[in-house]
Amino acid sequence: MGQVAALIMAAGRGVRAGGDLPKQYRPLGGAPMVRHTVLKFLTHPAVDRVRLVIRPDDRAHYDAALGDLGLEPPVAGGAERQDSVRRGLEALEEAPPALVMVHDAARPLVDAETIQRVVEALEGHTGAIAAVPATDTLKRAGIDGTIAGTVDRTGIWRAQTPQGFHFGPLLEAHRRFSDRPFTDDAAVVEAAGLPVRLVAGSEENLKVTSEADFARATRLLQTAPDTRVGSGFDVHKFTGGDAVTLCGVRIPHDRALAGHSDADVGLHALTDAVLGAIGEADIGAHFPPSDPQWKDARSSVFLSHARDLVAARGGRIINADVTLICERPAIAPHRAAMRAAIAALLDIEPDRVGVKATTTERLGFTGRGEGIAAQAIVSVAM
């Protein structure tokens, strides 16, 4: 398909939503709304570039919300949305993509399937937009507020974003009709006489406009996440020493665990589980044991790094469960402290953390007391 760019429109004021911040920068489900939107495109395999169009006065808000994502510099928007889109397209023209998707920052719940459908529809069409068919009966209002007539809803669709186009025809249409007002980019392309394909959007892909929309979007984020599960497993052998560190808790013992770091087998398994849930490489790729800077490092650093990667992608950790496999030391007296330590590191409540211990009935290396193993499972909502 060639290069696909996503142009996120974030230059509006959003005054109807209320609040002290422009709506696109207001918190939604623990992160600025615009961050949720951007991450949907930034993490989509069909999208190569993401760039935003913003109000210049909002640069500090932009940096706080997105400054860590390494995006291309934002584009200064114009007086109207149509001006802002044209400016964004002209900025992309410096290295023009084959395809471009224009999406409202105020639609943070767009799903990956909708994005994919728009991109795929562009294989045979100049333009394609996400939309949903009108299902309610439509009424036309008279001047006095009474019903003036019923509108036939046959063939009527409600347009959403993203709206995707071949880059050149869209930019040409915007320049050609810059003096005429249009409500969306599909209308601009339609005015140029080019066909635009309708593809299935989603009722959950709402445009957050009012305070009620914020409440609904918050509920949707909490109740219908994309839930992912990751697993981790680790082993460390015993060596000379007087204590072991397990799940962030130091436990006096007649031996220690061998490792380049503090050899916390529980946190290592947890770190791999978190990384696995978001498709990242394992702990060794992020913190190579050959690197001297990680010698004797606390394993809390590793788990915190994995947690931050989840947050950077707009996700949150739902729960974690660890099983320690050993004959000794006894785990039960330290279980509460371990749960508290893990909960603090993952920014979740202790009742979302499980820590269990089991033996192998004196079978195998753990049964012979040669080391400790741990396995972990973590669930992440994206």
C-alpha positions in Angstrom: 0.0 0.0 0.0 2.9 2.3 0.4 3.3 4.9 3.2 0.3 5.7 5.3 0.1 8.9 7.4 -2.4 9.8 10.1 -3.2 13.4 10.5 -4.8 14.1 13.8 -6.9 17.2 14.1 -6.5 18.8 17.5 -6.7 22.6 16.8 -10.3 23.1 18.1 -11.3 24.7 21.3 -14.0 22.3 22.5 -15.9 25.0 24.5 -19.0 22.9 24.7 -17.2 20.3 26.8 -16.5 22.8 29.6 -13.4 22.6 31.9 -10.3 24.7 32.1 -8.4 22.7 29.4 -9.3 22.3 25.7 -11.2 19.1 25.6 -8.6 17.2 23.6 -6.1 17.6 26.5 -8.5 16.9 29.3 -7.9 13.6 31.3 -9.8 10.6 30.1 -9.3 7.3 31.7 -6.0 8.3 33.3 -4.4 10.0 30.3 -5.2 13.1 28.1 -7.9 12.3 25.6 -5.6 13.2 22.7 -3.0 10.6 23.9 -5.6 7.8 23.6 -6.4 8.9 20.1 -2.7 9.2 18.9 -1.8 5.8 20.4 -4.5 4.1 18.4 -2.8 5.1 15.2 0.8 5.1 16.5 0.5 1.4 17.4 -1.4 0.3 14.4 0.7 -1.8 12.0 -0.8 -0.2 8.9 0.2 3.4 9.9 3.7 4.6 9.3 3.5 8.3 10.4 1.4 10.3 12.9 1.3 14.1 12.9 -0.9 16.5 14.7 -2.4 19.9 13.8 -2.8 22.0 16.9 -3.5 25.6 18.0 -0.1 27.3 18.6 -1.3 28.5 22.0 -1.7 24.8 23.1 1.9 23.8 22.6 2.6 23.4 26.3 -0.5 21.1 26.6 0.7 19.2 23.5 4.2 18.7 25.0 2.8 17.5 28.3 0.4 15.0 26.7 2.6 13.7 23.8 6.1 15.0 24.1 7.6 11.6 25.0 6.3 9.8 21.9 8.8 11.1 19.4 6.2 12.5 16.9 7.0 14.8 14.0 6.6 18.5 15.0 3.0 19.6 15.3 1.5 21.8 12.6 -0.1 25.2 13.4 -3.8 25.1 12.6 -5.9 27.7 10.9 -9.1 29.7 11.7 -11.4 26.8 10.6 -11.1 23.1 10.5 -10.8 23.1 6.7 -7.9 25.5 6.9 -6.2 23.3 9.6 -6.5 20.2 7.4 -5.0 21.9 4.4 -2.1 23.2 6.5 -1.5 19.7 7.8 -1.6 18.2 4.3 0.9 20.9 3.1 3.2 20.0 6.0 3.1 16.4 4.9 3.8 17.4 1.4 7.5 17.8 2.3 7.7 14.0 2.3 4.3 13.0 0.8 2.7 9.7 1.9 0.8 7.6 -0.5 -2.3 7.6 1.7 -3.5 9.9 4.5 -6.1 9.4 7.1 -7.6 12.5 8.7 -9.0 11.8 12.2 -10.5 14.0 15.0 -8.5 14.1 18.2 -11.9 14.0 20.0 -12.6 10.5 18.8 -10.4 8.5 21.2 -12.3 5.2 21.0 -11.7 4.4 17.4 -10.7 0.7 17.1 -8.0 -0.9 15.1 -10.5 -2.8 12.9 -12.1 0.5 11.8 -8.7 1.9 10.9 -7.8 -1.2 9.0 -11.1 -1.2 7.0 -10.5 2.4 5.9 -6.9 1.6 4.8 -8.0 -1.5 2.9 -10.8 0.3 1.1 -8.3 2.7 -0.4 -6.8 -0.1 -2.5 -9.6 0.5 -5.0 -11.0 3.9 -4.1 -9.8 7.5 -4.0 -11.4 8.0 -0.6 -13.0 5.9 2.2 -14.6 7.0 5.4 -15.8 5.2 8.6 -19.6 5.6 9.0 -22.6 4.0 10.6 -26.0 3.7 9.0 -28.8 5.8 10.5 -31.2 3.5 12.5 -33.4 6.1 14.3 -36.4 7.7 12.6 -35.3 11.1 11.3 -37.6 14.1 11.7 -37.3 17.6 10.1 -38.1 20.4 12.5 -40.2 23.4 11.6 -39.4 27.0 12.7 -41.7 26.7 15.7 -40.1 23.4 16.9 -42.8 21.1 15.7 -42.3 18.3 13.2 -42.3 19.5 9.7 -41.8 16.1 8.2 -40.3 12.6 8.4 -37.0 12.1 6.5 -36.5 8.8 4.6 -33.5 7.2 6.3 -32.9 4.7 3.4 -29.2 5.0 2.4 -28.5 7.6 5.2 -25.2 7.1 7.0 -23.6 9.1 9.9 -20.0 10.1 8.9 -17.2 9.5 11.4 -13.4 9.6 11.2 -10.9 8.4 10.2 -11.5 9.5 6.6 -8.8 8.1 4.3 -7.7 9.3 0.9 -4.9 9.1 -1.6 -2.8 12.0 -0.6 -2.4 13.9 -3.9 -6.2 14.1 -4.8 -7.1 15.2 -1.2 -4.5 18.0 -1.1 -5.5 19.2 -4.6 -9.2 19.2 -3.6 -8.5 21.2 -0.4 -6.6 23.8 -2.4 -9.2 24.0 -5.1 -12.1 24.5 -2.7 -10.4 26.5 0.0 -13.0 29.3 -0.3 -16.0 27.0 0.2 -17.1 25.7 3.6 -17.4 21.9 4.1 -18.1 19.9 7.2 -15.7 17.1 6.5 -13.0 16.0 4.1 -15.2 13.6 2.2 -17.4 16.5 1.2 -14.3 18.3 -0.2 -13.4 15.3 -2.3 -17.0 14.8 -3.4 -17.0 18.4 -4.7 -14.1 17.5 -6.9 -16.2 14.7 -8.4 -14.3 11.8 -6.9 -16.0 8.8 -5.3 -15.7 8.1 -1.6 -16.4 4.6 -0.2 -18.4 4.1 3.0 -17.0 1.4 5.4 -18.3 0.2 8.7 -17.4 2.4 11.6 -18.5 1.8 15.2 -21.1 3.2 17.5 -18.4 3.4 20.2 -16.3 5.7 17.9 -18.1 8.7 19.4 -17.0 12.3 19.0 -16.5 13.7 22.6 -18.2 17.0 22.5 -20.1 17.5 25.8 -19.7 16.6 29.4 -22.1 13.7 28.9 -19.8 12.4 26.1 -16.8 12.5 28.5 -18.8 10.4 31.0 -19.8 7.9 28.3 -16.2 7.7 26.9 -14.9 7.1 30.4 -17.4 4.2 30.9 -16.5 2.7 27.6 -12.8 2.8 28.4 -13.4 1.1 31.8 -15.9 -1.5 30.6 -14.7 -2.5 27.1 -11.0 -2.5 26.9 -8.8 -4.5 24.6 -7.5 -6.9 27.2 -4.2 -8.6 26.7 -2.5 -11.3 28.8 1.2 -11.9 29.2 3.1 -14.7 30.9 6.6 -14.8 32.4 8.9 -17.5 33.8 12.3 -17.2 35.4 14.8 -19.3 37.4 17.8 -18.4 39.6 20.1 -20.8 41.4 21.3 -20.4 44.9 24.8 -19.2 45.9 26.5 -18.1 49.0 24.8 -15.3 51.0 22.5 -14.5 53.9 19.3 -13.3 52.2 17.1 -13.5 49.1 15.0 -10.8 47.5 11.7 -12.0 46.3 8.9 -9.9 44.8 10.6 -6.8 46.2 11.0 -8.1 49.7 14.3 -9.0 51.3 14.1 -12.2 53.3 16.9 -13.5 55.6 18.1 -16.9 54.4 21.1 -19.1 54.6 21.8 -18.5 50.9 21.3 -15.9 48.2 20.2 -16.1 44.6 22.8 -15.7 41.9 22.3 -13.2 39.2 23.7 -10.1 37.5 21.1 -7.9 39.2 19.6 -8.6 42.6 18.2 -11.9 41.2 14.6 -11.2 42.2 13.1 -14.1 40.4 9.5 -13.0 41.1 9.9 -9.5 39.7 11.8 -10.9 36.7 9.0 -13.2 35.8 6.5 -10.3 36.3 8.5 -8.0 34.1 8.5 -10.6 31.3 4.8 -11.0 31.7 4.2 -7.3 31.4 6.5 -7.0 28.3 4.8 -10.0 26.8 1.3 -8.5 27.1 2.3 -5.6 24.9 4.4 -7.6 22.4 7.8 -6.4 23.6 11.0 -8.4 23.7 12.0 -10.1 27.0 13.8 -8.6 30.0 17.2 -9.6 28.7 16.7 -7.5 25.5 15.9 -4.4 27.6 18.4 -5.0 30.3 21.3 -7.2 28.9 23.2 -9.0 31.7 26.3 -8.2 29.7 25.8 -4.5 30.5 27.7 -3.5 33.6 25.3 -0.8 34.5 22.7 -3.4 35.6 25.1 -5.3 37.9 23.4 -5.6 41.3 20.5 -3.4 40.1 17.2 -3.6 41.9 14.7 -5.5 39.9 12.1 -2.9 40.7 13.8 -0.8 38.0 13.0 -3.5 35.4 9.4 -3.8 36.4 8.9 0.0 36.5 10.3 0.2 33.0 7.8 -2.4 31.7 4.9 -0.6 33.5 5.9 2.7 31.9 6.0 1.1 28.4 2.4 0.1 29.0 1.4 3.6 30.1 3.2 5.1 27.1 0.9 3.1 24.8 -2.2 4.3 26.6 -2.7 1.0 28.5 -3.1 0.1 32.1 -2.2 -3.0 34.1 -5.3 -4.7 35.4 -3.9 -7.4 37.7 -0.8 -9.6 38.3 -0.4 -13.1 39.7 2.9 -14.6 40.7 3.7 -18.2 41.8 7.1 -18.8 43.5 8.3 -22.4 43.3 10.7 -23.4 46.0 11.2 -25.6 49.2 12.6 -22.7 51.2 12.4 -20.0 52.4 8.8 -19.9 53.6 6.8 -17.4 51.6 3.6 -17.1 53.6 5.0 -14.8 56.3 6.0 -12.3 53.6 3.1 -12.6 51.2 1.3 -9.4 52.3 4.5 -7.4 52.0 5.2 -8.8 48.5 1.7 -8.0 47.3 2.1 -4.4 48.6 5.5 -4.0 46.9 4.2 -5.3 43.6 1.0 -3.2 43.8 3.1 0.0 44.4 5.4 -0.8 41.4 2.5 -1.5 39.1 0.3 1.4 40.3 -2.6 -1.0 41.1 -4.5 -1.9 44.3 -3.1 -4.8 46.4 -6.3 -6.8 45.9 -5.3 -7.0 42.2 -2.1 -8.8 43.0 -1.7 -12.5 43.8 1.4 -14.0 45.3 1.4 -17.8 45.8 4.0 -20.4 46.7 4.3 -24.1 45.9 6.8 -26.8 46.0 7.6 -29.6 43.6 7.4 -32.3 46.3 11.2 -32.4 46.4 11.4 -33.3 42.7 13.8 -31.5 40.3 16.2 -28.7 41.0 13.8 -26.7 43.2 13.0 -29.8 45.1 16.7 -30.4 45.7 17.0 -26.8 47.0 19.3 -25.8 44.1 17.3 -22.6 43.2 14.0 -20.9 43.0 11.7 -20.6 40.0 8.7 -18.2 39.4 6.0 -17.9 36.9 3.7 -14.9 36.4 0.6 -13.8 34.5 -0.4 -10.2 33.9 -3.4 -8.7 32.2 -3.3 -5.3 30.5 -6.1 -3.1 29.1 -5.2 -1.1 26.0 
